[in-house]
Amino acid sequence: MSTVGQAQGTGELRIAVLGVGMMGAFHAEALSSRIRGARVTVVSDFFDALAEEIATRIGARVESDPIAAIRAEDVDAVLIATPGKAHDEQVNACLDARIPVLCEKPLTTDIASSRAIVEKESRLDRPLVQVGFMRRFDPEYVALKKLITDGGLGNPLVVHCTHRNLAVPESFNSEFMIRDSVVHEVDVSRFLLDEEIISVQVIKGVATGAAPAGVSDPMIVVFETASGRIVTDEIYVRTGVGYEVRTEVVGERGSATIGLDQNLVVKSGDGRWGGAVTPGFVERFGVAYDIELQRWVDAARRGTIDGPGAWDGYAAVAVCEAGVEAVRTGQKVAVDLGPSVTAGVATAGITAPDLEAAT
């Protein structure tokens, strides 16, 4: 691994951002303006004109070949926001270069290649792969996790999730709803309950008129965990209203719900309930993204990660593939993660977030 900031003597983490579509551009701007101790030095994208535009704006250079960007002398760490099909090669190149990488979900697009990354990383002396499940850094999710861990709800029994979008492209079919949206509830469930998901069932009902023919939207997705807990997730991505993400945990001694403050306020004057639904994921999780990036940068400067790792990415891919099979067959589908990988690396955890990272 290169010495952080060696070429400039700044001590800053020099980052290559691969893929500067909506998510990658958002991260590049954040790293260049709001995150301490980091500088984007290289930008790479399939569309060179887009890469040039972002690079010019943030003072970086363009490298057309993403693998060359990973191996560049002026790169200490990599943020991957390319399409999922490119992740396998790019994450493996980061492992070969022994540099930390933050990879937006999915880790890869199939179970075998994700498992191979877990096993490859396990042969190293430290974790290098972090997956972009930003909800683990959201202050509300962190508080809910602490409440559960501290026993404030007693034994958690059921988790209810709601995931709604204003609108999505017509190509966003039922299977993609599982892989691109439900995947967040997969990770949230594992994070909150500290156990694996062992089966997935999908219940289809009447579809909204906004859905293309053959697309089931909304759907109810049901997870069963290793201890027998149940998680429900309403996924509805064409509401025409806004972006709503809520989570309720029901325990033996009470329940707790998050996601309400962004969506509902008391309207003064006439005593009625009212408010506005957030329009998109950036408005809802902007703070979480900044905390995630700051924590990753701080850890990457030490040569490692601080957040959901390769195993978490692999588990999410495996559960989502079972979910896709459940969509296709209408059956309850088992999730088989195989033997755990516990070799040379320690799993990086999430503790209370550094709220200054969001300023």
N, C-alpha and C positions, 0 to 999 in steps of 0.2 A: 504494500500500500504506500502511496506517495505521502510525503510529509505535508500536513495541512498547511496551505498557504505558502509553501516553500518558495515558489517562483517569485512571489511578490513580497514575501516577508511580512505579510499582514496578519497571519494567524487565522484568517477567515477560511471557512470550509468552501472549497471551490466545487461547484455543482454543475453537472451536465443534466439538462432537462430534455428528455426524449419524448417527443410528441407535444405539440403546443396547440392542440384544439382547445375547446372550452376549458377542460379541467387542467391541462398542462399550462395554458396561458395564465389561468388563475394562480396556479402554484408559482410560476415564474415571476409574476408580479409581486406576489406575497414575499417570496424569498428575496426580492430586490428592494423591497420597501418597508416591510413590517417585521421581518425576522432578523434577530441579532446574530452576528458571527457567521454570516453566510453570504456568498456572492455567486450568482449564476455566471459561469465563464463560457459555457458552450450550450448551444441550442441545436437540436436536430429534429427534423420532421420530414415526412415523405414529400410534403409540399415545400420546396425551398423558399418560395416567395413568402409563405406564412412564417417560416423560420426567420427569414431576413427581417420581416416586420417586427417580430417580437424581440429578436436580438438587438436590433437598432434601438428599440425603445428602452431596453434595460442595460445596454452596454456590454453585450456578450458577442461572441463570434459564432458562426454557423459551421457545423460539420454535417455534411449530407449523410455520411455513413454512421449509423448509431453505434455500431461496434467500435469503430474508430474513435467516436466520442467517449465511449467507456474507457478506452485504453489511453486516452490523451494524457500528456504530462501535466496539463493544467486542470485536471479533474481529480478530486478526492472522494467524491460520492456522486450517486446517480439517482435522479427521480424519473421513474418510468410512468408516462401517461399515454403511451401508444395504444393502438387497438390490441385486444387480448391475444390475438394470434401471434403477436410479436414478442410476448412476454417471456416465453420459454427460452428462446435464444438469448435475449437481452439479460435476463436475470442470471442465467448460467455464465454469461460473459463477465458480469459483476463478481460472481463467486470466483471465477478464474483469476480476475484481477485483484481479488481480496479487498474489495472496497464495499462500503455499506450502500445499500440500495433501498429506496422507498418505492414500492411497486403498487400502483393503483390496482384495485381488484379488476379481474380475477388474477390470482397468482399465475396460472396458465389456464388453457381452455379444456384440459382433460385431466382425469385423475392420475394417470400413469406419470405424466410429465411433472405434475405437482409433487407427487410422492418422490420422484427422482431428485427434485430440488431439495426436499427435506433431508433425504439421505445423504446427498452430496454436502450440504451445509453441516450435517452432523459430524462429518470427518474433519471439520475445521476446529480451531481453538476458541471461537467466539461466534455468536450469531451475527449475520450480516444482512439478512433479508427481513424487511418489514413490509407489511401489507397495509394498504390505505383504508383501514376500517376506522374512519375518523370519529364515529359515534362514541368509541371508547374514551375519547378525550373531551366530549361534550360535558360541561359542568353538571347538567341535570342527570345524565347517565352515570357519571362518577358518583354523584350524591346518592342515587338509587342503589348503585352497587355497594356503597359503604353502608347504607341502611340495611341491606340484606346481610352483608358480612357481619355486621355488628349485632345481628339477631333482632333488629327492630320490628320485623314482620313475623317473627317466628320462622318456622320451616316454610319456605316458598313452595306453593302447590301448583299454581297456574300462572302463566304469563299471557297477556292479551296484547297484541301489537296491531297497529293501524298504520298503513303506508299508502298515502294517496298523492297523486300528481295532478297538476292542472291539465296537462296534455303531453302526448308523446308522438313520435313519428308513426306513420301507418305500419312500418316494418316491425314495430315493437309488438311482437306476437306473444302468445301465452307462455311459450318456453323462455323467451327473452325476459319476460316479467319475472320469472324465477331467477334467472342467472344475473340480471342486472339490478333488480329491486329487492326481491325477497332475500338475496344474499346478505343484505345488511341485517335483516332480522335473524338470519342464521347466526351471524357473528354476535349480535347483541344477546341472543339467548344463551350462547355458550359463555359469553363474558359475564352475564348476570348470574347464571346458575352454576358456573364452574363445572360443567359436565358436558359430555358429548351427546349429540343427537343421533338416535339409532333408527328412526323411521320417519318417513314423510308421507302424508296423504293430502290430496288436493280435491276440494269440493267445488264444483262448478255450478253456478246458478244461471239466472237470466242475465244476459250480457247487455251492457249499455248500448244504446243506438249509435254511440260514437265509435264503437269498436268495429273494425273491419270484419267481414264475414269469416266465420270460423275461429275468431279470437274470443276467448272467455275472459271477460273483464267486467266486473270484479271476480276474484276467486278467494276462497278461504283455504289457507294452507295450515296444516296441523302437523306439528313436530311432537315426537315422543322422545324424552331423554333417557339416559341410561338408568336413572333411578325411578322412572315411571312418571315424571312430571310431564304436563301437557303445555304446549305453546300454540296459541292460535295467531294467525296473521291474516288480516284482511288486506289484500293487495288490489288497489283500484287506481289505475293510472290515467284515466280519461275523465276525471270528475268535472272538468270545466270550471272548477272553483279555485284551487290553489294547491299548495304543498303542505300536507298534514302528516306529521309523524308523531304518534303517541305510543306509550308503553305503560301498561298496568301490570303490577305484580301482586298477586293475591296470596297471602300467607295465612298461617294458622292463627295469627294474632292481629290481622288487619291487612290493609291493602295500600298501595301507593301508586300514583299515576304521574308521569311526566309528559311534557309536550303540550300542556294546556296554556302556559303563559304566552306562548307565541301566537296562540290561536283564539284566545278568548279574553276579553276585558270587560269590566263593568262600565257600562255607558252612563255617565253622570247626567243628572238633570231630570230624566224622565223615568229612571228606575228600571229600565229594560236592559237585558243582556244583549251585548253586541260586540262588534270588533271586526278585525280583518284577518283573514288567513294569509300566511306568508306565501309570496308568489313562487318561490323556488328554493332549492337546497342550499344555495349560497347564503340567503337571508337566514335560513333556519340554523345552518351549521357553520357559518363563517367563523365564529369564535373557535369552534372545535377544530377546524382546519388549521387555524393559526397556532393553536396550542400543539396540535399534532406535528406541524412543521418545526416549531421551535424545539420541541422535545427530541425530534429526530436529528436536527442539526446539532444540538448539544451532545447527543450520544455519538453521532457520526464523527464528531471532532475527537472523540475518544476511541474511534475505530470500531464502533458497534451500533446497536439499535436500542430503541426504547419504545416498545409497543407490540402489537400483534405480529407474530413472526410467521415463518414458513409453515409450521404445523397448522396454525390458524387459517392460513390461506388454503392449504391442502384440505383441511376439514370442510371449509366452506365450499370448495369445488365439489367434493364428494357428496355433500348434502344436496347441493343444487342439482347435480346430475341425477340423484335419486328423485328430486322434485320434478325434474323434466320427465323422467320415466313415469312418475305418478300422473302428470298431466296427460301423457300419451295413452296410458293404460286405464286410468281411473282406479287403480289399485293402490293399496298401502305398500310402500316400497321400503325395504330395509336398507340401512346405510352400513357399509362394512369398511372401516378405516384401516383394518389390518393391525399388525403389532405396532405399538408406540415406538418412536425413535427417541432414544434417551442418551445418545452418545455424547460427543465432546462439547456440545454447546448448552448453555443455560437459557431457559425461556425468559425473555424480557417481559416484565410485568408493567401494569399501569397503576400508579399511585395517584395521589391528589395532583391535579394539574397545576402548572405554573401559570397563574392567571395573568401575570405580567406579559406573557407571550402574546396575549390578545390585544395589547395596547398599541 
